[in-house]
Amino acid sequence: MYLDGLKILEDKLFKDGIILFHNAILPPPPPNLIDEVNRKWRYIVVPTRLGILIVIGVNYLDIFI
């Protein structure tokens, strides 16, 4: 389900943008989710009780660097 959601959002955001996923810690996402995210995005997990995954497009970061 995580990968399906990532692909849908990826199509809508193209190369730029920010994606937030809840439940990044519990239940744990599939191991290959982070590999998929690393291809085009940078990420951080906010350590709330269930976790929030913040994913930022690499091209979006280039604007601010």
PDBQT receptor file of N, H, CA, C and O in Angstrom, charges set to zero:
ATOM      1  N   MET A   1       0.812  -1.183   0.000  1.00  0.00    +0.000 N 
ATOM      2  CA  MET A   1       0.000   0.000   0.000  1.00  0.00    +0.000 C 
ATOM      3  C   MET A   1       0.865   1.260   0.000  1.00  0.00    +0.000 C 
ATOM      4  O   MET A   1       0.533   2.229  -0.684  1.00  0.00    +0.000 OA
ATOM      5  N   TYR A   2       1.955   1.267   0.744  1.00  0.00    +0.000 N 
ATOM      6  H   TYR A   2       2.224   0.480   1.300  1.00  0.00    +0.000 HD
ATOM      7  CA  TYR A   2       2.840   2.423   0.775  1.00  0.00    +0.000 C 
ATOM      8  C   TYR A   2       3.389   2.729  -0.617  1.00  0.00    +0.000 C 
ATOM      9  O   TYR A   2       3.379   3.879  -1.057  1.00  0.00    +0.000 OA
ATOM     10  N   LEU A   3       3.867   1.695  -1.302  1.00  0.00    +0.000 N 
ATOM     11  H   LEU A   3       3.876   0.761  -0.944  1.00  0.00    +0.000 HD
ATOM     12  CA  LEU A   3       4.447   1.903  -2.634  1.00  0.00    +0.000 C 
ATOM     13  C   LEU A   3       3.403   2.386  -3.627  1.00  0.00    +0.000 C 
ATOM     14  O   LEU A   3       3.703   3.230  -4.472  1.00  0.00    +0.000 OA
ATOM     15  N   ASP A   4       2.187   1.869  -3.543  1.00  0.00    +0.000 N 
ATOM     16  H   ASP A   4       1.944   1.184  -2.857  1.00  0.00    +0.000 HD
ATOM     17  CA  ASP A   4       1.112   2.332  -4.422  1.00  0.00    +0.000 C 
ATOM     18  C   ASP A   4       0.838   3.817  -4.187  1.00  0.00    +0.000 C 
ATOM     19  O   ASP A   4       0.693   4.589  -5.134  1.00  0.00    +0.000 OA
ATOM     20  N   GLY A   5       0.770   4.200  -2.926  1.00  0.00    +0.000 N 
ATOM     21  H   GLY A   5       0.888   3.572  -2.157  1.00  0.00    +0.000 HD
ATOM     22  CA  GLY A   5       0.549   5.610  -2.586  1.00  0.00    +0.000 C 
ATOM     23  C   GLY A   5       1.679   6.493  -3.073  1.00  0.00    +0.000 C 
ATOM     24  O   GLY A   5       1.441   7.588  -3.582  1.00  0.00    +0.000 OA
ATOM     25  N   LEU A   6       2.912   6.023  -2.919  1.00  0.00    +0.000 N 
ATOM     26  H   LEU A   6       3.106   5.134  -2.505  1.00  0.00    +0.000 HD
ATOM     27  CA  LEU A   6       4.070   6.791  -3.384  1.00  0.00    +0.000 C 
ATOM     28  C   LEU A   6       4.017   6.988  -4.893  1.00  0.00    +0.000 C 
ATOM     29  O   LEU A   6       4.296   8.083  -5.380  1.00  0.00    +0.000 OA
ATOM     30  N   LYS A   7       3.670   5.964  -5.626  1.00  0.00    +0.000 N 
ATOM     31  H   LYS A   7       3.443   5.074  -5.231  1.00  0.00    +0.000 HD
ATOM     32  CA  LYS A   7       3.605   6.074  -7.092  1.00  0.00    +0.000 C 
ATOM     33  C   LYS A   7       2.509   7.041  -7.537  1.00  0.00    +0.000 C 
ATOM     34  O   LYS A   7       2.711   7.813  -8.475  1.00  0.00    +0.000 OA
ATOM     35  N   ILE A   8       1.359   7.007  -6.879  1.00  0.00    +0.000 N 
ATOM     36  H   ILE A   8       1.194   6.380  -6.118  1.00  0.00    +0.000 HD
ATOM     37  CA  ILE A   8       0.277   7.940  -7.216  1.00  0.00    +0.000 C 
ATOM     38  C   ILE A   8       0.716   9.376  -6.950  1.00  0.00    +0.000 C 
ATOM     39  O   ILE A   8       0.541  10.253  -7.796  1.00  0.00    +0.000 OA
ATOM     40  N   LEU A   9       1.286   9.610  -5.772  1.00  0.00    +0.000 N 
ATOM     41  H   LEU A   9       1.428   8.897  -5.084  1.00  0.00    +0.000 HD
ATOM     42  CA  LEU A   9       1.718  10.968  -5.435  1.00  0.00    +0.000 C 
ATOM     43  C   LEU A   9       2.875  11.421  -6.307  1.00  0.00    +0.000 C 
ATOM     44  O   LEU A   9       2.955  12.594  -6.674  1.00  0.00    +0.000 OA
ATOM     45  N   GLU A  10       3.766  10.511  -6.640  1.00  0.00    +0.000 N 
ATOM     46  H   GLU A  10       3.701   9.558  -6.342  1.00  0.00    +0.000 HD
ATOM     47  CA  GLU A  10       4.902  10.826  -7.500  1.00  0.00    +0.000 C 
ATOM     48  C   GLU A  10       4.413  11.317  -8.861  1.00  0.00    +0.000 C 
ATOM     49  O   GLU A  10       4.968  12.267  -9.413  1.00  0.00    +0.000 OA
ATOM     50  N   ASP A  11       3.390  10.682  -9.398  1.00  0.00    +0.000 N 
ATOM     51  H   ASP A  11       2.940   9.910  -8.949  1.00  0.00    +0.000 HD
ATOM     52  CA  ASP A  11       2.827  11.098 -10.683  1.00  0.00    +0.000 C 
ATOM     53  C   ASP A  11       2.211  12.489 -10.595  1.00  0.00    +0.000 C 
ATOM     54  O   ASP A  11       2.273  13.253 -11.558  1.00  0.00    +0.000 OA
ATOM     55  N   LYS A  12       1.624  12.823  -9.463  1.00  0.00    +0.000 N 
ATOM     56  H   LYS A  12       1.574  12.202  -8.681  1.00  0.00    +0.000 HD
ATOM     57  CA  LYS A  12       0.975  14.118  -9.302  1.00  0.00    +0.000 C 
ATOM     58  C   LYS A  12       1.972  15.236  -9.012  1.00  0.00    +0.000 C 
ATOM     59  O   LYS A  12       1.752  16.378  -9.417  1.00  0.00    +0.000 OA
ATOM     60  N   LEU A  13       3.060  14.925  -8.318  1.00  0.00    +0.000 N 
ATOM     61  H   LEU A  13       3.239  13.998  -7.989  1.00  0.00    +0.000 HD
ATOM     62  CA  LEU A  13       4.022  15.952  -7.923  1.00  0.00    +0.000 C 
ATOM     63  C   LEU A  13       5.179  16.095  -8.901  1.00  0.00    +0.000 C 
ATOM     64  O   LEU A  13       5.972  17.030  -8.783  1.00  0.00    +0.000 OA
ATOM     65  N   PHE A  14       5.289  15.196  -9.853  1.00  0.00    +0.000 N 
ATOM     66  H   PHE A  14       4.646  14.437  -9.949  1.00  0.00    +0.000 HD
ATOM     67  CA  PHE A  14       6.394  15.198 -10.795  1.00  0.00    +0.000 C 
ATOM     68  C   PHE A  14       7.709  15.130 -10.033  1.00  0.00    +0.000 C 
ATOM     69  O   PHE A  14       7.892  14.213  -9.233  1.00  0.00    +0.000 OA
ATOM     70  N   LYS A  15       8.641  16.073 -10.250  1.00  0.00    +0.000 N 
ATOM     71  H   LYS A  15       8.493  16.818 -10.900  1.00  0.00    +0.000 HD
ATOM     72  CA  LYS A  15       9.957  15.987  -9.605  1.00  0.00    +0.000 C 
ATOM     73  C   LYS A  15      10.064  16.889  -8.387  1.00  0.00    +0.000 C 
ATOM     74  O   LYS A  15      11.004  16.759  -7.603  1.00  0.00    +0.000 OA
ATOM     75  N   ASP A  16       9.127  17.788  -8.219  1.00  0.00    +0.000 N 
ATOM     76  H   ASP A  16       8.363  17.893  -8.856  1.00  0.00    +0.000 HD
ATOM     77  CA  ASP A  16       9.199  18.742  -7.116  1.00  0.00    +0.000 C 
ATOM     78  C   ASP A  16       8.076  18.481  -6.124  1.00  0.00    +0.000 C 
ATOM     79  O   ASP A  16       7.045  17.907  -6.475  1.00  0.00    +0.000 OA
ATOM     80  N   GLY A  17       8.278  18.899  -4.909  1.00  0.00    +0.000 N 
ATOM     81  H   GLY A  17       9.115  19.366  -4.623  1.00  0.00    +0.000 HD
ATOM     82  CA  GLY A  17       7.200  18.835  -3.935  1.00  0.00    +0.000 C 
ATOM     83  C   GLY A  17       7.578  18.113  -2.662  1.00  0.00    +0.000 C 
ATOM     84  O   GLY A  17       8.697  17.632  -2.489  1.00  0.00    +0.000 OA
ATOM     85  N   ILE A  18       6.605  18.058  -1.785  1.00  0.00    +0.000 N 
ATOM     86  H   ILE A  18       5.696  18.449  -1.925  1.00  0.00    +0.000 HD
ATOM     87  CA  ILE A  18       6.767  17.440  -0.471  1.00  0.00    +0.000 C 
ATOM     88  C   ILE A  18       5.614  16.463  -0.265  1.00  0.00    +0.000 C 
ATOM     89  O   ILE A  18       4.466  16.779  -0.576  1.00  0.00    +0.000 OA
ATOM     90  N   ILE A  19       5.919  15.283   0.257  1.00  0.00    +0.000 N 
ATOM     91  H   ILE A  19       6.852  15.027   0.510  1.00  0.00    +0.000 HD
ATOM     92  CA  ILE A  19       4.911  14.269   0.557  1.00  0.00    +0.000 C 
ATOM     93  C   ILE A  19       5.016  13.931   2.041  1.00  0.00    +0.000 C 
ATOM     94  O   ILE A  19       6.121  13.786   2.564  1.00  0.00    +0.000 OA
ATOM     95  N   LEU A  20       3.887  13.807   2.718  1.00  0.00    +0.000 N 
ATOM     96  H   LEU A  20       2.990  13.925   2.293  1.00  0.00    +0.000 HD
ATOM     97  CA  LEU A  20       3.847  13.373   4.109  1.00  0.00    +0.000 C 
ATOM     98  C   LEU A  20       3.097  12.051   4.189  1.00  0.00    +0.000 C 
ATOM     99  O   LEU A  20       2.001  11.917   3.645  1.00  0.00    +0.000 OA
ATOM    100  N   PHE A  21       3.686  11.083   4.864  1.00  0.00    +0.000 N 
ATOM    101  H   PHE A  21       4.577  11.192   5.306  1.00  0.00    +0.000 HD
ATOM    102  CA  PHE A  21       3.038   9.794   5.126  1.00  0.00    +0.000 C 
ATOM    103  C   PHE A  21       2.914   9.635   6.633  1.00  0.00    +0.000 C 
ATOM    104  O   PHE A  21       3.881   9.856   7.362  1.00  0.00    +0.000 OA
ATOM    105  N   HIS A  22       1.741   9.257   7.101  1.00  0.00    +0.000 N 
ATOM    106  H   HIS A  22       0.955   9.078   6.509  1.00  0.00    +0.000 HD
ATOM    107  CA  HIS A  22       1.611   8.930   8.517  1.00  0.00    +0.000 C 
ATOM    108  C   HIS A  22       1.858   7.430   8.686  1.00  0.00    +0.000 C 
ATOM    109  O   HIS A  22       1.905   6.691   7.703  1.00  0.00    +0.000 OA
ATOM    110  N   ASN A  23       2.010   6.997   9.904  1.00  0.00    +0.000 N 
ATOM    111  H   ASN A  23       1.971   7.598  10.702  1.00  0.00    +0.000 HD
ATOM    112  CA  ASN A  23       2.298   5.589  10.228  1.00  0.00    +0.000 C 
ATOM    113  C   ASN A  23       3.608   5.126   9.593  1.00  0.00    +0.000 C 
ATOM    114  O   ASN A  23       3.675   4.039   9.019  1.00  0.00    +0.000 OA
ATOM    115  N   ALA A  24       4.625   5.938   9.694  1.00  0.00    +0.000 N 
ATOM    116  H   ALA A  24       4.571   6.822  10.160  1.00  0.00    +0.000 HD
ATOM    117  CA  ALA A  24       5.927   5.586   9.126  1.00  0.00    +0.000 C 
ATOM    118  C   ALA A  24       6.694   4.610  10.013  1.00  0.00    +0.000 C 
ATOM    119  O   ALA A  24       7.649   3.979   9.559  1.00  0.00    +0.000 OA
ATOM    120  N   ILE A  25       6.284   4.481  11.277  1.00  0.00    +0.000 N 
ATOM    121  H   ILE A  25       5.508   4.993  11.646  1.00  0.00    +0.000 HD
ATOM    122  CA  ILE A  25       6.966   3.568  12.198  1.00  0.00    +0.000 C 
ATOM    123  C   ILE A  25       6.094   2.345  12.481  1.00  0.00    +0.000 C 
ATOM    124  O   ILE A  25       6.569   1.212  12.405  1.00  0.00    +0.000 OA
ATOM    125  N   LEU A  26       4.834   2.568  12.802  1.00  0.00    +0.000 N 
ATOM    126  H   LEU A  26       4.447   3.488  12.864  1.00  0.00    +0.000 HD
ATOM    127  CA  LEU A  26       3.901   1.478  13.096  1.00  0.00    +0.000 C 
ATOM    128  C   LEU A  26       2.654   1.625  12.252  1.00  0.00    +0.000 C 
ATOM    129  O   LEU A  26       2.070   2.708  12.287  1.00  0.00    +0.000 OA
ATOM    130  N   PRO A  27       2.202   0.674  11.521  1.00  0.00    +0.000 N 
ATOM    131  CA  PRO A  27       2.926  -0.545  11.194  1.00  0.00    +0.000 C 
ATOM    132  C   PRO A  27       4.112  -0.211  10.305  1.00  0.00    +0.000 C 
ATOM    133  O   PRO A  27       4.058   0.755   9.544  1.00  0.00    +0.000 OA
ATOM    134  N   PRO A  28       5.174  -0.987  10.387  1.00  0.00    +0.000 N 
ATOM    135  CA  PRO A  28       6.374  -0.652   9.618  1.00  0.00    +0.000 C 
ATOM    136  C   PRO A  28       6.123  -0.732   8.113  1.00  0.00    +0.000 C 
ATOM    137  O   PRO A  28       5.433  -1.633   7.634  1.00  0.00    +0.000 OA
ATOM    138  N   PRO A  29       6.694   0.226   7.376  1.00  0.00    +0.000 N 
ATOM    139  CA  PRO A  29       6.571   0.170   5.916  1.00  0.00    +0.000 C 
ATOM    140  C   PRO A  29       7.417  -0.971   5.360  1.00  0.00    +0.000 C 
ATOM    141  O   PRO A  29       8.304  -1.474   6.050  1.00  0.00    +0.000 OA
ATOM    142  N   PRO A  30       7.155  -1.382   4.130  1.00  0.00    +0.000 N 
ATOM    143  CA  PRO A  30       7.975  -2.434   3.529  1.00  0.00    +0.000 C 
ATOM    144  C   PRO A  30       9.419  -1.953   3.371  1.00  0.00    +0.000 C 
ATOM    145  O   PRO A  30       9.649  -0.768   3.132  1.00  0.00    +0.000 OA
ATOM    146  N   PRO A  31      10.390  -2.854   3.500  1.00  0.00    +0.000 N 
ATOM    147  CA  PRO A  31      11.801  -2.460   3.417  1.00  0.00    +0.000 C 
ATOM    148  C   PRO A  31      12.160  -1.746   2.112  1.00  0.00    +0.000 C 
ATOM    149  O   PRO A  31      13.027  -0.872   2.108  1.00  0.00    +0.000 OA
ATOM    150  N   ASN A  32      11.514  -2.102   1.021  1.00  0.00    +0.000 N 
ATOM    151  H   ASN A  32      10.810  -2.812   1.024  1.00  0.00    +0.000 HD
ATOM    152  CA  ASN A  32      11.878  -1.496  -0.256  1.00  0.00    +0.000 C 
ATOM    153  C   ASN A  32      11.295  -0.094  -0.433  1.00  0.00    +0.000 C 
ATOM    154  O   ASN A  32      11.599   0.568  -1.425  1.00  0.00    +0.000 OA
ATOM    155  N   LEU A  33      10.464   0.375   0.502  1.00  0.00    +0.000 N 
ATOM    156  H   LEU A  33      10.216  -0.162   1.308  1.00  0.00    +0.000 HD
ATOM    157  CA  LEU A  33       9.922   1.733   0.392  1.00  0.00    +0.000 C 
ATOM    158  C   LEU A  33      11.045   2.762   0.436  1.00  0.00    +0.000 C 
ATOM    159  O   LEU A  33      11.073   3.686  -0.377  1.00  0.00    +0.000 OA
ATOM    160  N   ILE A  34      11.965   2.609   1.374  1.00  0.00    +0.000 N 
ATOM    161  H   ILE A  34      11.942   1.859   2.034  1.00  0.00    +0.000 HD
ATOM    162  CA  ILE A  34      13.062   3.571   1.500  1.00  0.00    +0.000 C 
ATOM    163  C   ILE A  34      13.945   3.535   0.257  1.00  0.00    +0.000 C 
ATOM    164  O   ILE A  34      14.426   4.581  -0.180  1.00  0.00    +0.000 OA
ATOM    165  N   ASP A  35      14.166   2.361  -0.318  1.00  0.00    +0.000 N 
ATOM    166  H   ASP A  35      13.775   1.512   0.038  1.00  0.00    +0.000 HD
ATOM    167  CA  ASP A  35      14.939   2.272  -1.566  1.00  0.00    +0.000 C 
ATOM    168  C   ASP A  35      14.249   3.047  -2.681  1.00  0.00    +0.000 C 
ATOM    169  O   ASP A  35      14.904   3.754  -3.447  1.00  0.00    +0.000 OA
ATOM    170  N   GLU A  36      12.928   2.915  -2.774  1.00  0.00    +0.000 N 
ATOM    171  H   GLU A  36      12.396   2.341  -2.151  1.00  0.00    +0.000 HD
ATOM    172  CA  GLU A  36      12.163   3.643  -3.791  1.00  0.00    +0.000 C 
ATOM    173  C   GLU A  36      12.245   5.145  -3.548  1.00  0.00    +0.000 C 
ATOM    174  O   GLU A  36      12.417   5.926  -4.483  1.00  0.00    +0.000 OA
ATOM    175  N   VAL A  37      12.121   5.538  -2.294  1.00  0.00    +0.000 N 
ATOM    176  H   VAL A  37      11.981   4.903  -1.534  1.00  0.00    +0.000 HD
ATOM    177  CA  VAL A  37      12.164   6.962  -1.945  1.00  0.00    +0.000 C 
ATOM    178  C   VAL A  37      13.534   7.545  -2.272  1.00  0.00    +0.000 C 
ATOM    179  O   VAL A  37      13.618   8.662  -2.782  1.00  0.00    +0.000 OA
ATOM    180  N   ASN A  38      14.600   6.816  -1.990  1.00  0.00    +0.000 N 
ATOM    181  H   ASN A  38      14.532   5.908  -1.576  1.00  0.00    +0.000 HD
ATOM    182  CA  ASN A  38      15.964   7.317  -2.206  1.00  0.00    +0.000 C 
ATOM    183  C   ASN A  38      16.285   7.599  -3.670  1.00  0.00    +0.000 C 
ATOM    184  O   ASN A  38      17.216   8.351  -3.959  1.00  0.00    +0.000 OA
ATOM    185  N   ARG A  39      15.538   7.012  -4.593  1.00  0.00    +0.000 N 
ATOM    186  H   ARG A  39      14.782   6.401  -4.358  1.00  0.00    +0.000 HD
ATOM    187  CA  ARG A  39      15.827   7.229  -6.012  1.00  0.00    +0.000 C 
ATOM    188  C   ARG A  39      15.665   8.696  -6.415  1.00  0.00    +0.000 C 
ATOM    189  O   ARG A  39      16.504   9.229  -7.141  1.00  0.00    +0.000 OA
ATOM    190  N   LYS A  40      14.609   9.348  -5.959  1.00  0.00    +0.000 N 
ATOM    191  H   LYS A  40      13.927   8.915  -5.369  1.00  0.00    +0.000 HD
ATOM    192  CA  LYS A  40      14.301  10.705  -6.409  1.00  0.00    +0.000 C 
ATOM    193  C   LYS A  40      14.073  11.695  -5.286  1.00  0.00    +0.000 C 
ATOM    194  O   LYS A  40      13.884  12.885  -5.540  1.00  0.00    +0.000 OA
ATOM    195  N   TRP A  41      14.086  11.231  -4.060  1.00  0.00    +0.000 N 
ATOM    196  H   TRP A  41      14.239  10.264  -3.853  1.00  0.00    +0.000 HD
ATOM    197  CA  TRP A  41      13.642  12.047  -2.947  1.00  0.00    +0.000 C 
ATOM    198  C   TRP A  41      14.626  11.980  -1.782  1.00  0.00    +0.000 C 
ATOM    199  O   TRP A  41      15.451  11.070  -1.708  1.00  0.00    +0.000 OA
ATOM    200  N   ARG A  42      14.535  12.934  -0.888  1.00  0.00    +0.000 N 
ATOM    201  H   ARG A  42      13.865  13.674  -0.948  1.00  0.00    +0.000 HD
ATOM    202  CA  ARG A  42      15.227  12.892   0.399  1.00  0.00    +0.000 C 
ATOM    203  C   ARG A  42      14.140  12.786   1.457  1.00  0.00    +0.000 C 
ATOM    204  O   ARG A  42      13.026  13.267   1.250  1.00  0.00    +0.000 OA
ATOM    205  N   TYR A  43      14.448  12.167   2.582  1.00  0.00    +0.000 N 
ATOM    206  H   TYR A  43      15.353  11.776   2.750  1.00  0.00    +0.000 HD
ATOM    207  CA  TYR A  43      13.394  11.931   3.565  1.00  0.00    +0.000 C 
ATOM    208  C   TYR A  43      13.903  12.073   4.988  1.00  0.00    +0.000 C 
ATOM    209  O   TYR A  43      15.105  12.030   5.247  1.00  0.00    +0.000 OA
ATOM    210  N   ILE A  44      12.957  12.243   5.903  1.00  0.00    +0.000 N 
ATOM    211  H   ILE A  44      11.980  12.278   5.692  1.00  0.00    +0.000 HD
ATOM    212  CA  ILE A  44      13.218  12.212   7.337  1.00  0.00    +0.000 C 
ATOM    213  C   ILE A  44      11.972  11.627   7.998  1.00  0.00    +0.000 C 
ATOM    214  O   ILE A  44      10.853  11.844   7.533  1.00  0.00    +0.000 OA
ATOM    215  N   VAL A  45      12.173  10.887   9.080  1.00  0.00    +0.000 N 
ATOM    216  H   VAL A  45      13.082  10.710   9.458  1.00  0.00    +0.000 HD
ATOM    217  CA  VAL A  45      11.049  10.357   9.850  1.00  0.00    +0.000 C 
ATOM    218  C   VAL A  45      10.937  11.180  11.128  1.00  0.00    +0.000 C 
ATOM    219  O   VAL A  45      11.884  11.259  11.910  1.00  0.00    +0.000 OA
ATOM    220  N   VAL A  46       9.776  11.789  11.332  1.00  0.00    +0.000 N 
ATOM    221  H   VAL A  46       9.007  11.725  10.697  1.00  0.00    +0.000 HD
ATOM    222  CA  VAL A  46       9.501  12.534  12.557  1.00  0.00    +0.000 C 
ATOM    223  C   VAL A  46       9.039  11.515  13.597  1.00  0.00    +0.000 C 
ATOM    224  O   VAL A  46       8.056  10.808  13.376  1.00  0.00    +0.000 OA
ATOM    225  N   PRO A  47       9.746  11.432  14.737  1.00  0.00    +0.000 N 
ATOM    226  CA  PRO A  47       9.464  10.361  15.696  1.00  0.00    +0.000 C 
ATOM    227  C   PRO A  47       8.240  10.622  16.575  1.00  0.00    +0.000 C 
ATOM    228  O   PRO A  47       8.367  10.776  17.790  1.00  0.00    +0.000 OA
ATOM    229  N   THR A  48       7.062  10.673  15.966  1.00  0.00    +0.000 N 
ATOM    230  H   THR A  48       6.959  10.548  14.979  1.00  0.00    +0.000 HD
ATOM    231  CA  THR A  48       5.829  10.698  16.743  1.00  0.00    +0.000 C 
ATOM    232  C   THR A  48       5.513   9.262  17.148  1.00  0.00    +0.000 C 
ATOM    233  O   THR A  48       6.285   8.354  16.839  1.00  0.00    +0.000 OA
ATOM    234  N   ARG A  49       4.405   9.043  17.827  1.00  0.00    +0.000 N 
ATOM    235  H   ARG A  49       3.778   9.780  18.078  1.00  0.00    +0.000 HD
ATOM    236  CA  ARG A  49       4.072   7.688  18.295  1.00  0.00    +0.000 C 
ATOM    237  C   ARG A  49       4.030   6.687  17.141  1.00  0.00    +0.000 C 
ATOM    238  O   ARG A  49       4.545   5.576  17.268  1.00  0.00    +0.000 OA
ATOM    239  N   LEU A  50       3.420   7.073  16.014  1.00  0.00    +0.000 N 
ATOM    240  H   LEU A  50       3.002   7.976  15.911  1.00  0.00    +0.000 HD
ATOM    241  CA  LEU A  50       3.343   6.178  14.858  1.00  0.00    +0.000 C 
ATOM    242  C   LEU A  50       4.304   6.579  13.749  1.00  0.00    +0.000 C 
ATOM    243  O   LEU A  50       4.512   5.819  12.804  1.00  0.00    +0.000 OA
ATOM    244  N   GLY A  51       4.883   7.753  13.855  1.00  0.00    +0.000 N 
ATOM    245  H   GLY A  51       4.714   8.370  14.623  1.00  0.00    +0.000 HD
ATOM    246  CA  GLY A  51       5.861   8.206  12.873  1.00  0.00    +0.000 C 
ATOM    247  C   GLY A  51       5.231   8.939  11.703  1.00  0.00    +0.000 C 
ATOM    248  O   GLY A  51       4.177   8.550  11.201  1.00  0.00    +0.000 OA
ATOM    249  N   ILE A  52       5.892  10.004  11.277  1.00  0.00    +0.000 N 
ATOM    250  H   ILE A  52       6.749  10.320  11.685  1.00  0.00    +0.000 HD
ATOM    251  CA  ILE A  52       5.503  10.735  10.072  1.00  0.00    +0.000 C 
ATOM    252  C   ILE A  52       6.718  10.761   9.160  1.00  0.00    +0.000 C 
ATOM    253  O   ILE A  52       7.793  11.210   9.557  1.00  0.00    +0.000 OA
ATOM    254  N   LEU A  53       6.547  10.284   7.954  1.00  0.00    +0.000 N 
ATOM    255  H   LEU A  53       5.673   9.919   7.632  1.00  0.00    +0.000 HD
ATOM    256  CA  LEU A  53       7.610  10.286   6.953  1.00  0.00    +0.000 C 
ATOM    257  C   LEU A  53       7.425  11.524   6.092  1.00  0.00    +0.000 C 
ATOM    258  O   LEU A  53       6.388  11.682   5.448  1.00  0.00    +0.000 OA
ATOM    259  N   ILE A  54       8.429  12.412   6.074  1.00  0.00    +0.000 N 
ATOM    260  H   ILE A  54       9.271  12.284   6.597  1.00  0.00    +0.000 HD
ATOM    261  CA  ILE A  54       8.407  13.601   5.227  1.00  0.00    +0.000 C 
ATOM    262  C   ILE A  54       9.366  13.339   4.083  1.00  0.00    +0.000 C 
ATOM    263  O   ILE A  54      10.553  13.094   4.296  1.00  0.00    +0.000 OA
ATOM    264  N   VAL A  55       8.844  13.393   2.873  1.00  0.00    +0.000 N 
ATOM    265  H   VAL A  55       7.879  13.592   2.699  1.00  0.00    +0.000 HD
ATOM    266  CA  VAL A  55       9.626  13.105   1.674  1.00  0.00    +0.000 C 
ATOM    267  C   VAL A  55       9.653  14.366   0.823  1.00  0.00    +0.000 C 
ATOM    268  O   VAL A  55       8.606  14.947   0.536  1.00  0.00    +0.000 OA
ATOM    269  N   ILE A  56      10.862  14.795   0.413  1.00  0.00    +0.000 N 
ATOM    270  H   ILE A  56      11.712  14.322   0.647  1.00  0.00    +0.000 HD
ATOM    271  CA  ILE A  56      11.032  16.032  -0.352  1.00  0.00    +0.000 C 
ATOM    272  C   ILE A  56      11.714  15.708  -1.668  1.00  0.00    +0.000 C 
ATOM    273  O   ILE A  56      12.718  14.997  -1.698  1.00  0.00    +0.000 OA
ATOM    274  N   GLY A  57      11.166  16.231  -2.752  1.00  0.00    +0.000 N 
ATOM    275  H   GLY A  57      10.350  16.809  -2.728  1.00  0.00    +0.000 HD
ATOM    276  CA  GLY A  57      11.759  16.029  -4.073  1.00  0.00    +0.000 C 
ATOM    277  C   GLY A  57      13.141  16.658  -4.156  1.00  0.00    +0.000 C 
ATOM    278  O   GLY A  57      13.350  17.760  -3.648  1.00  0.00    +0.000 OA
ATOM    279  N   VAL A  58      14.078  15.979  -4.782  1.00  0.00    +0.000 N 
ATOM    280  H   VAL A  58      13.909  15.084  -5.194  1.00  0.00    +0.000 HD
ATOM    281  CA  VAL A  58      15.455  16.458  -4.893  1.00  0.00    +0.000 C 
ATOM    282  C   VAL A  58      15.499  17.795  -5.626  1.00  0.00    +0.000 C 
ATOM    283  O   VAL A  58      16.229  18.694  -5.209  1.00  0.00    +0.000 OA
ATOM    284  N   ASN A  59      14.738  17.948  -6.703  1.00  0.00    +0.000 N 
ATOM    285  H   ASN A  59      14.144  17.217  -7.042  1.00  0.00    +0.000 HD
ATOM    286  CA  ASN A  59      14.727  19.210  -7.434  1.00  0.00    +0.000 C 
ATOM    287  C   ASN A  59      14.156  20.334  -6.592  1.00  0.00    +0.000 C 
ATOM    288  O   ASN A  59      14.556  21.487  -6.751  1.00  0.00    +0.000 OA
ATOM    289  N   TYR A  60      13.235  20.024  -5.705  1.00  0.00    +0.000 N 
ATOM    290  H   TYR A  60      12.910  19.087  -5.575  1.00  0.00    +0.000 HD
ATOM    291  CA  TYR A  60      12.669  21.014  -4.794  1.00  0.00    +0.000 C 
ATOM    292  C   TYR A  60      13.761  21.541  -3.873  1.00  0.00    +0.000 C 
ATOM    293  O   TYR A  60      13.802  22.736  -3.580  1.00  0.00    +0.000 OA
ATOM    294  N   LEU A  61      14.647  20.661  -3.415  1.00  0.00    +0.000 N 
ATOM    295  H   LEU A  61      14.614  19.690  -3.653  1.00  0.00    +0.000 HD
ATOM    296  CA  LEU A  61      15.744  21.082  -2.543  1.00  0.00    +0.000 C 
ATOM    297  C   LEU A  61      16.724  21.980  -3.275  1.00  0.00    +0.000 C 
ATOM    298  O   LEU A  61      17.294  22.885  -2.667  1.00  0.00    +0.000 OA
ATOM    299  N   ASP A  62      16.935  21.752  -4.569  1.00  0.00    +0.000 N 
ATOM    300  H   ASP A  62      16.471  21.016  -5.063  1.00  0.00    +0.000 HD
ATOM    301  CA  ASP A  62      17.872  22.566  -5.341  1.00  0.00    +0.000 C 
ATOM    302  C   ASP A  62      17.491  24.036  -5.333  1.00  0.00    +0.000 C 
ATOM    303  O   ASP A  62      18.364  24.897  -5.449  1.00  0.00    +0.000 OA
ATOM    304  N   ILE A  63      16.210  24.340  -5.200  1.00  0.00    +0.000 N 
ATOM    305  H   ILE A  63      15.501  23.641  -5.106  1.00  0.00    +0.000 HD
ATOM    306  CA  ILE A  63      15.749  25.725  -5.175  1.00  0.00    +0.000 C 
ATOM    307  C   ILE A  63      16.303  26.449  -3.958  1.00  0.00    +0.000 C 
ATOM    308  O   ILE A  63      16.605  27.640  -4.032  1.00  0.00    +0.000 OA
ATOM    309  N   PHE A  64      16.441  25.750  -2.846  1.00  0.00    +0.000 N 
ATOM    310  H   PHE A  64      16.195  24.782  -2.786  1.00  0.00    +0.000 HD
ATOM    311  CA  PHE A  64      16.816  26.374  -1.586  1.00  0.00    +0.000 C 
ATOM    312  C   PHE A  64      18.292  26.226  -1.237  1.00  0.00    +0.000 C 
ATOM    313  O   PHE A  64      18.741  26.766  -0.226  1.00  0.00    +0.000 OA
ATOM    314  N   ILE A  65      19.043  25.514  -2.046  1.00  0.00    +0.000 N 
ATOM    315  H   ILE A  65      18.679  25.076  -2.867  1.00  0.00    +0.000 HD
ATOM    316  CA  ILE A  65      20.470  25.300  -1.733  1.00  0.00    +0.000 C 
ATOM    317  C   ILE A  65      21.317  26.256  -2.540  1.00  0.00    +0.000 C 
ATOM    318  O   ILE A  65      22.543  26.241  -2.426  1.00  0.00    +0.000 OA
TER     319      ILE A  65
